[in-house]
């Protein structure tokens, strides 16, 4: 009922009431996939991508086969130009959708569309770029293989929001791409410390550790 009320108020443009009901649904339905999924959809429609990403990831954690949540998260990663996260999720989703022709076809179309989409405009306040805008810019630079700029933008985001797990994760991805394994491991571990259930950071940590050990 709380989810339905959130959707209804959202459709009426009554955002404070919508968010209130979505948040209640998260509490009542803790551990279930639908509350974070529908909240993520609403957040994405409001261009609150970092928050939408977190909720979509929570929905997938609650139900790994929640393909609607996976589709939404792919869209969010694409909008953020977060290519490492997009590719990891795409590969995992294709593996799960092996026997589902409709899901596989959608995922492949989403992968092709992601290559054609322009980067999102950076949002700013009168005081300057927001941490979210800097994170999105960091992800875009990572996608464009400009890894030093990716790290720099993530560091700027951290200067505004010191406990920004997503910024540390972007740094981990950037350092890994530069084969700076110690820095990548340190950044990924900090992301996980701040957000213990951060699956993407765990994958980046495993990647950096494995490549450091293989040297």
C-alpha positions in Angstrom: 0.0 0.0 0.0 2.8 2.4 0.8 4.5 1.7 -2.5 1.2 2.3 -4.3 0.7 5.6 -2.5 4.2 6.6 -3.4 3.6 5.9 -7.1 0.2 7.7 -7.0 1.5 10.8 -5.3 4.5 10.8 -7.7 2.2 10.7 -10.6 0.4 13.7 -9.2 3.6 15.6 -8.9 3.3 15.7 -5.1 6.9 14.8 -4.5 7.2 15.2 -0.6 4.3 12.9 -0.1 5.6 10.4 -2.6 9.0 10.2 -1.0 7.5 9.9 2.4 5.5 6.8 1.4 8.4 5.3 -0.5 10.5 5.6 2.6 7.8 4.1 4.8 7.7 1.2 2.3 11.4 0.6 2.7 11.0 0.3 6.5 7.9 -2.0 6.3 9.2 -4.1 3.5 12.8 -4.3 4.6 14.6 -7.0 2.6 12.0 -7.2 -0.1 12.8 -6.1 -3.7 9.7 -4.0 -4.6 10.1 -1.0 -2.2 13.6 -0.1 -3.3 12.8 -0.8 -7.0 9.8 1.5 -7.1 11.6 4.1 -5.1 14.6 3.9 -7.4 12.3 4.4 -10.4 10.9 7.5 -8.9 14.3 8.8 -7.9 15.6 8.2 -11.4 12.7 10.2 -12.9 13.8 13.1 -10.7 17.4 12.8 -11.9 18.6 11.8 -8.5 20.9 9.2 -10.0 23.2 8.4 -7.1 20.3 7.7 -4.8 18.4 5.8 -7.5 21.5 3.7 -8.0 21.7 2.7 -4.4 18.0 1.7 -4.2 18.2 -0.3 -7.5 21.3 -2.1 -6.1 19.3 -2.9 -3.0 16.5 -4.3 -5.0 18.9 -6.6 -6.9 20.6 -7.6 -3.6 17.1 -8.6 -2.3 16.3 -10.6 -5.5 19.2 -11.1 -7.9 16.7 -12.2 -10.6 14.8 -8.9 -10.4 15.4 -8.0 -14.0 13.3 -4.8 -13.9 15.7 -3.6 -11.3 18.7 -4.6 -13.4 17.2 -2.8 -16.4 16.8 0.3 -14.4 20.3 0.1 -12.9 21.8 -0.3 -16.4 20.0 2.8 -17.4 21.3 4.7 -14.4 24.9 3.5 -15.0 24.5 4.6 -18.7 23.3 8.0 -17.7 26.3 8.3 -15.3 28.7 7.1 -18.0 29.9 4.5 -15.5 31.2 2.0 -18.0 32.9 -0.4 -15.6 29.8 -0.8 -13.5 27.6 -1.0 -16.7 29.8 -3.8 -18.2 29.9 -5.8 -14.9 26.2 -5.7 -14.5 25.6 -6.4 -18.1 27.7 -9.5 -18.0 26.1 -10.8 -14.9 22.6 -10.1 -16.2 23.3 -11.9 -19.5 24.5 -14.9 -17.5 21.3 -15.0 -15.5 19.2 -14.4 -18.6 20.8 -17.2 -20.6 17.5 -19.1 -20.9 15.3 -16.0 -21.2 15.2 -14.8 -24.8 13.3 -11.6 -24.1 15.6 -10.6 -21.3 18.7 -11.3 -23.4 17.4 -9.3 -26.3 16.6 -6.3 -24.1 20.0 -6.4 -22.5 21.8 -6.6 -25.8 19.7 -3.6 -27.1 20.5 -1.7 -23.9 24.2 -2.3 -24.4 24.1 -1.0 -28.0 22.0 2.1 -26.9 24.5 2.9 -24.1 27.2 3.5 -26.7 25.0 6.1 -28.5 23.8 8.1 -25.5 25.5 11.5 -24.8 26.8 12.3 -21.3 24.4 14.0 -18.9 24.9 17.7 -18.3 26.6 18.5 -15.0 24.4 20.0 -12.4 25.7 22.7 -10.1 24.6 24.9 -7.2 25.5 28.6 -6.9 28.4 27.5 -4.8 29.7 25.2 -7.6 29.3 21.6 -8.8 27.5 19.2 -6.5 29.1 15.9 -5.3 26.7 14.0 -7.5 27.7 16.1 -10.6 31.4 15.5 -9.9 30.8 11.8 -9.4 28.9 11.6 -12.8 31.8 13.5 -14.4 34.3 11.1 -12.8 32.4 8.2 -14.3 32.3 9.9 -17.7 36.1 10.3 -17.6 36.5 6.7 -16.7 34.3 5.7 -19.6 36.4 7.9 -21.9 39.6 6.2 -20.6 40.8 9.5 -19.0 41.6 7.8 -15.8 43.6 10.6 -14.1 40.7 13.0 -14.6 38.3 10.3 -13.3 40.4 10.1 -10.1 40.6 13.9 -9.8 36.9 14.4 -10.1 36.2 11.7 -7.5 38.7 13.4 -5.2 36.8 16.7 -5.7 33.6 14.9 -4.8 35.2 13.6 -1.6 36.3 17.1 -0.7 32.6 18.1 -0.6 31.3 14.8 0.8 34.1 13.0 2.7 32.1 9.7 3.3 31.1 9.3 -0.4 31.6 5.6 -0.9 30.8 5.9 -4.7 33.6 8.4 -5.1 36.1 6.0 -3.5 34.8 3.2 -5.8 35.4 5.4 -8.9 38.9 6.1 -7.7 39.4 2.3 -7.3 38.3 1.8 -10.9 40.5 4.6 -12.1 43.6 3.4 -10.3 43.0 -0.2 -11.4 42.9 1.0 -15.0 46.2 2.7 -14.5 47.5 -0.5 -12.8 48.2 1.3 -9.6 47.0 -1.7 -7.6 47.9 -0.5 -4.1 46.0 2.8 -4.5 43.1 0.8 -6.1 43.0 -1.6 -3.2 43.1 1.2 -0.6 40.2 3.1 -2.3 38.0 0.0 -2.8 38.5 -1.0 0.9 37.5 2.5 2.0 34.4 2.3 -0.2 33.5 -1.0 1.4 34.2 0.4 4.9 31.7 3.2 4.3 29.2 0.9 2.5 29.7 -2.7 3.6 27.2 -4.2 1.1 28.7 -2.3 -1.9 29.0 -5.2 -4.3 30.7 -3.2 -7.1 33.4 -2.0 -4.8 34.0 -5.6 -3.7 34.4 -6.7 -7.3 36.9 -3.8 -7.9 38.8 -4.9 -4.8 38.9 -8.5 -5.9 40.1 -7.4 -9.4 42.9 -5.2 -8.0 44.0 -7.8 -5.4 44.1 -10.6 -8.1 46.1 -8.5 -10.5 48.6 -7.3 -7.8 49.2 -10.9 -6.8 49.8 -12.0 -10.4 52.6 -9.5 -10.9 
